[in-house]
Amino acid sequence: MEYTVGIEMRDEYKRLEVAKAAFSLVRDIMLVKPGETVVITADTGTDMRVVDAVMKAAYAIQATPVLVQHPMQKQAFIQPPQPVAQAVENCDVWIDFAYNTTQHSPAYRAALDRGVRNTCLCGMDVEMLVNTIGNVDVDTVIEFGEYLVSVIDKADEIIIRSPGGTDLKAYKKNRFVKHSGQKALEKGCSVMLCGQVTVCPIEETIEGTLVFDGALFPPAEIGILRDRVVLKLEKGRITDISGGEQAAIFRDWMASWNDENMYRLAHYSWGFNPGVVKASGRIVEDERIFGTIEMGFGSQGKTLKGAFWNAASHTDGIVLAPTILFDGKEFERDGVYVDEKAREFCRKLGVTGY
């Protein structure tokens, strides 16, 4: 029987696999310890089976889980209701399952400044939890990420091309490379789902055409892309948005913020979670489609150590099947790694085609 993503609504669906994955998230990734307070935020778009499993896992570790649920906000990346903001600033660990995440909001920044360990898992449902954590060798994915960091760290010129029409060039210089999909080892850190490495090249050097053809969120009206969204970039800023109906929705959404910082390219992120093979419309999952690259616009997090700026919101889009060159040397071709050590990691992770 083939299931469609998001409709497996019976509580018993994959309940053992969910319990295992939730325990791994709490103990092995967020590194929750006995006596810690774990705030779990959810909105009315959250799969509460996932929340329940994570709360049970935290309680089993002898931590204190606290659930704060609120109505779904109209936009992602904006300030949550005040009681939510107060709760997330006063805990040890914050796990955000709200579909319209509050990442990059003032509450998010305040929580990190207070030393909270955070992860953003917006849109995570049973399938996503099991496929991206429970069924994945997280330690090997992280090891692969460390290798990618070492490769990118040595590079200066980064060229991204794709069958969809992307042709983008930038220079990294000595910019910091962040392994976003790490474990929550330090206070005040925000970690993402495993299978992501992030960098922002020198913003003013980013030039060319960027084509999103996998997924784009927000705005919530898009998610999975039916047609291309074509962006022209000059000095790291969008100067033109073209395409079909979805491109028009995106263009109007960007303009609605009346904020020039929304048009600034905030980061490049490489996706390599072996549990993700196609777009689902859940952006945290889509960012990790194996072999893709994701680009973000709007607010740039301080932890990226780039130019750093705030914007009214943030958005992320996916480039499928990229060809990536570091200093003229091909590392990936049409979404398939050609670098031999990268291919070794793919084999170790059991990725099809390697």
C-alpha positions as CSV (number, residue, x, y, z in Angstrom):
1,M,0.0,0.0,0.0
2,E,1.3,3.4,-0.9
3,Y,0.8,6.3,1.5
4,T,0.5,9.9,0.6
5,V,2.7,12.2,2.8
6,G,0.8,13.8,5.7
7,I,-2.5,11.7,5.8
8,E,-1.4,8.7,7.9
9,M,-3.5,10.0,10.8
10,R,-4.1,6.9,12.9
11,D,-2.3,7.3,16.2
12,E,-0.8,3.8,16.1
13,Y,0.8,4.4,12.7
14,K,4.5,3.5,13.0
15,R,4.3,4.1,16.8
16,L,7.4,2.0,17.6
17,E,9.5,3.7,14.9
18,V,8.3,7.1,16.1
19,A,9.2,6.3,19.7
20,K,12.7,5.2,18.6
21,A,13.3,8.3,16.5
22,A,11.9,10.7,19.2
23,F,14.3,9.2,21.8
24,S,17.2,9.6,19.4
25,L,16.3,13.3,18.8
26,V,16.1,14.0,22.5
27,R,19.0,12.0,23.8
28,D,21.5,11.8,20.9
29,I,20.9,15.0,19.0
30,M,19.6,17.6,21.5
31,L,21.7,15.9,24.3
32,V,19.0,16.4,26.9
33,K,20.1,15.7,30.4
34,P,18.2,14.7,33.6
35,G,16.9,17.8,35.4
36,E,16.8,20.0,32.3
37,T,13.7,21.8,31.2
38,V,12.6,21.1,27.6
39,V,10.1,23.5,26.0
40,I,8.3,22.1,23.0
41,T,6.4,24.7,20.8
42,A,3.7,23.6,18.5
43,D,0.9,25.3,16.5
44,T,-2.3,23.9,15.1
45,G,-0.5,22.7,12.1
46,T,1.8,20.4,14.1
47,D,1.5,16.6,14.1
48,M,0.8,16.1,17.8
49,R,1.9,12.4,17.6
50,V,5.4,13.6,17.1
51,V,5.1,16.1,20.0
52,D,3.7,13.4,22.3
53,A,6.5,11.0,21.5
54,V,9.2,13.7,22.1
55,M,7.6,14.7,25.4
56,K,7.6,11.0,26.6
57,A,11.2,10.6,25.5
58,A,12.3,13.8,27.4
59,Y,10.4,12.6,30.5
60,A,12.0,9.1,30.3
61,I,15.4,10.8,30.5
62,Q,14.2,12.6,33.7
63,A,14.0,16.0,32.1
64,T,10.9,18.2,32.4
65,P,9.0,18.6,29.1
66,V,6.7,21.6,28.8
67,L,4.4,22.0,25.8
68,V,3.3,25.4,24.6
69,Q,0.8,25.3,21.7
70,H,-0.8,28.2,20.0
71,P,-2.9,28.9,16.8
72,M,-1.0,28.9,13.6
73,Q,0.3,32.4,12.8
74,K,-0.3,33.9,9.4
75,Q,3.4,33.9,8.5
76,A,6.6,32.0,9.4
77,F,9.6,33.6,10.9
78,I,7.7,36.2,12.9
79,Q,7.4,36.9,16.6
80,P,5.3,34.3,18.5
81,P,2.6,35.2,21.1
82,Q,4.2,36.7,24.2
83,P,3.6,33.7,26.5
84,V,5.5,31.6,23.9
85,A,8.3,34.1,23.8
86,Q,8.7,34.1,27.5
87,A,8.6,30.3,27.7
88,V,11.4,29.8,25.1
89,E,13.7,32.3,26.8
90,N,13.5,30.4,30.1
91,C,14.5,26.8,29.4
92,D,17.5,24.7,28.7
93,V,16.3,23.2,25.4
94,W,13.7,24.4,22.9
95,I,12.3,22.1,20.2
96,D,10.2,24.0,17.8
97,F,7.6,22.0,15.9
98,A,5.4,24.9,14.9
99,Y,4.5,24.7,11.2
100,N,5.0,28.4,10.9
101,T,8.3,28.6,12.7
102,T,9.4,31.6,14.8
103,Q,13.0,31.1,13.8
104,H,14.9,34.4,13.2
105,S,12.3,36.3,15.3
106,P,13.3,38.5,18.3
107,A,12.1,35.7,20.6
108,Y,14.4,33.2,18.9
109,R,17.4,35.6,19.1
110,A,16.7,36.3,22.8
111,A,16.5,32.6,23.6
112,L,19.9,31.9,22.0
113,D,21.4,34.9,23.8
114,R,20.1,33.3,27.1
115,G,22.0,30.1,26.3
116,V,19.1,28.0,25.1
117,R,19.8,25.0,22.9
118,N,17.4,25.1,20.0
119,T,16.3,23.1,17.0
120,C,13.7,24.1,14.3
121,L,11.7,21.1,13.0
122,C,8.8,22.9,11.5
123,G,6.3,20.7,9.7
124,M,7.8,17.5,11.1
125,D,5.2,14.7,11.0
126,V,5.5,11.0,11.7
127,E,7.0,10.1,8.3
128,M,9.6,12.9,8.4
129,L,10.7,12.0,12.0
130,V,11.1,8.4,11.1
131,N,12.7,8.9,7.7
132,T,15.2,11.7,8.6
133,I,16.2,10.6,12.1
134,G,15.0,7.1,13.1
135,N,16.0,5.3,9.9
136,V,19.3,7.3,9.4
137,D,22.8,6.7,10.7
138,V,23.0,10.2,12.2
139,D,26.6,9.9,13.3
140,T,27.7,9.0,9.7
141,V,25.7,11.8,8.2
142,I,27.4,14.2,10.6
143,E,30.8,12.7,9.7
144,F,30.0,13.3,6.0
145,G,29.0,16.9,6.9
146,E,32.4,17.4,8.6
147,Y,34.0,16.3,5.3
148,L,31.9,18.7,3.3
149,V,32.9,21.5,5.7
150,S,36.5,20.7,5.2
151,V,36.1,20.9,1.4
152,I,34.1,24.1,1.3
153,D,36.4,25.7,3.9
154,K,39.4,25.4,1.5
155,A,37.5,26.8,-1.5
156,D,37.2,30.4,-2.6
157,E,35.3,30.4,-5.9
158,I,31.9,28.6,-5.8
159,I,30.0,28.0,-9.0
160,I,26.5,26.5,-8.9
161,R,24.8,25.3,-12.1
162,S,21.7,23.2,-12.7
163,P,19.5,21.7,-15.5
164,G,16.8,24.1,-14.4
165,G,18.9,27.1,-15.4
166,T,20.9,28.1,-12.3
167,D,24.3,29.7,-13.2
168,L,25.6,31.4,-10.1
169,K,29.1,32.4,-9.1
170,A,30.4,33.7,-5.8
171,Y,33.6,34.0,-3.7
172,K,33.8,32.7,-0.2
173,K,37.2,34.1,0.8
174,N,37.8,33.1,4.4
175,R,34.1,33.0,5.4
176,F,33.1,30.5,8.2
177,V,31.4,27.3,7.1
178,K,28.7,26.1,9.5
179,H,27.7,22.5,10.0
180,S,24.0,23.2,10.6
181,G,23.0,19.6,11.1
182,Q,25.1,19.0,14.2
183,K,24.4,17.9,17.7
184,A,23.4,20.5,20.4
185,L,26.8,20.6,22.1
186,E,26.9,24.2,23.2
187,K,24.7,26.7,25.0
188,G,23.1,29.3,22.8
189,C,23.3,27.1,19.7
190,S,20.6,26.4,17.1
191,V,21.1,23.1,15.4
192,M,19.1,21.9,12.4
193,L,18.1,18.4,11.2
194,C,21.1,16.4,10.2
195,G,22.2,16.6,6.6
196,Q,23.0,20.3,6.1
197,V,26.1,22.4,5.8
198,T,25.8,26.2,5.4
199,V,27.9,29.1,4.3
200,C,27.4,32.6,3.0
201,P,29.9,33.7,0.4
202,I,31.0,37.4,0.4
203,E,27.5,38.8,-0.3
204,E,28.6,41.4,-2.9
205,T,30.3,38.7,-5.0
206,I,27.2,36.7,-5.6
207,E,26.2,37.1,-9.3
208,G,24.1,35.3,-11.9
209,T,20.9,33.4,-12.2
210,L,19.3,31.3,-9.4
211,V,16.4,28.9,-10.3
212,F,14.3,27.3,-7.7
213,D,12.7,24.2,-9.1
214,G,12.2,21.9,-6.1
215,A,10.4,23.7,-3.3
216,L,10.0,27.2,-1.9
217,F,8.7,28.2,1.5
218,P,7.4,30.6,2.7
219,P,5.0,31.8,1.4
220,A,2.7,29.0,2.5
221,E,0.8,29.1,-0.8
222,I,3.8,27.5,-2.6
223,G,5.7,24.6,-0.9
224,I,6.3,22.1,-3.7
225,L,7.1,23.9,-7.0
226,R,5.1,23.1,-10.1
227,D,7.2,25.4,-12.3
228,R,10.5,27.4,-12.0
229,V,11.0,30.5,-10.0
230,V,13.8,32.4,-11.8
231,L,15.8,35.0,-9.8
232,K,18.4,37.4,-11.2
233,L,21.1,38.4,-8.6
234,E,23.5,41.3,-8.6
235,K,25.9,41.8,-5.7
236,G,23.9,39.3,-3.6
237,R,20.5,40.9,-4.1
238,I,17.5,39.8,-6.2
239,T,17.0,42.3,-9.0
240,D,14.2,40.4,-10.9
241,I,11.8,37.5,-10.2
242,S,10.2,35.8,-13.2
243,G,8.4,32.6,-14.0
244,G,4.8,31.4,-13.9
245,E,2.0,31.7,-11.4
246,Q,4.1,30.6,-8.4
247,A,6.8,33.1,-9.3
248,A,4.1,35.8,-9.2
249,I,3.0,34.7,-5.8
250,F,6.5,34.8,-4.5
251,R,7.2,38.2,-6.1
252,D,4.1,39.7,-4.4
253,W,5.0,38.0,-1.1
254,M,8.5,39.5,-1.1
255,A,7.2,42.9,-2.0
256,S,4.5,42.8,0.8
257,W,7.2,43.1,3.4
258,N,8.4,46.5,2.1
259,D,11.9,45.6,3.3
260,E,14.9,45.7,1.0
261,N,16.8,43.2,3.2
262,M,14.3,40.5,2.1
263,Y,16.0,40.5,-1.3
264,R,19.5,39.8,0.1
265,L,20.8,36.2,-0.3
266,A,21.5,35.1,3.3
267,H,23.1,31.6,2.8
268,Y,23.9,28.6,0.7
269,S,23.1,25.2,2.3
270,W,24.0,21.8,1.0
271,G,21.5,19.0,1.6
272,F,22.5,15.4,2.2
273,N,20.1,13.5,4.5
274,P,19.8,10.0,2.9
275,G,16.2,9.8,4.3
276,V,15.0,12.5,1.9
277,V,14.8,11.7,-1.8
278,K,12.1,14.1,-3.1
279,A,10.3,17.3,-2.1
280,S,7.4,17.1,0.3
281,G,6.5,20.7,0.8
282,R,8.0,20.7,4.4
283,I,10.9,23.0,4.0
284,V,13.1,21.6,6.8
285,E,12.9,18.2,5.0
286,D,13.2,19.6,1.5
287,E,16.4,21.5,2.4
288,R,18.0,18.1,3.0
289,I,17.0,16.3,-0.2
290,F,20.1,14.3,-0.9
291,G,22.4,16.1,-3.3
292,T,20.5,19.4,-3.5
293,I,21.5,22.9,-2.6
294,E,19.2,25.4,-0.8
295,M,19.4,29.2,-0.8
296,G,17.9,31.5,1.8
297,F,16.8,35.1,1.5
298,G,16.0,37.6,4.2
299,S,17.3,37.6,7.8
300,Q,20.8,36.2,8.1
301,G,21.6,34.5,11.4
302,K,24.5,35.8,13.5
303,T,25.9,32.2,13.8
304,L,26.7,32.2,10.1
305,K,29.3,34.9,10.7
306,G,28.5,36.7,7.5
307,A,27.6,40.4,7.2
308,F,24.6,39.7,9.5
309,W,21.4,41.6,9.2
310,N,17.8,41.4,10.2
311,A,14.8,41.4,7.8
312,A,11.1,41.3,8.2
313,S,11.1,37.5,7.4
314,H,13.1,34.7,5.7
315,T,12.4,32.3,2.9
316,D,14.2,29.2,1.5
317,G,14.2,27.6,-1.9
318,I,15.6,24.4,-3.4
319,V,17.8,23.8,-6.5
320,L,17.5,20.3,-7.7
321,A,20.3,18.3,-9.3
322,P,23.0,20.9,-9.0
323,T,26.5,20.8,-10.5
324,I,28.9,22.4,-8.0
325,L,32.5,23.5,-8.7
326,F,34.9,24.6,-6.0
327,D,37.8,26.6,-7.5
328,G,37.1,25.1,-10.9
329,K,37.0,21.5,-9.7
330,E,33.8,19.6,-10.1
331,F,32.6,18.2,-6.8
332,E,29.0,17.2,-7.8
333,R,27.4,16.8,-11.2
334,D,23.7,16.9,-11.7
335,G,23.0,16.0,-8.1
336,V,25.5,13.1,-8.0
337,Y,28.7,13.5,-6.1
338,V,31.8,12.8,-8.2
339,D,34.3,13.5,-5.5
340,E,35.6,10.0,-4.5
341,K,35.6,10.5,-0.7
342,A,32.0,11.9,-0.9
343,R,31.0,8.8,-2.8
344,E,32.5,6.6,-0.1
345,F,30.3,8.3,2.4
346,C,27.3,7.7,0.1
347,R,28.0,4.0,-0.1
348,K,28.4,3.8,3.7
349,L,25.0,5.5,4.1
350,G,23.5,3.1,1.6
351,V,22.5,5.8,-0.9
352,T,21.1,4.3,-4.1
353,G,23.4,4.8,-7.2
354,Y,26.7,4.8,-5.4
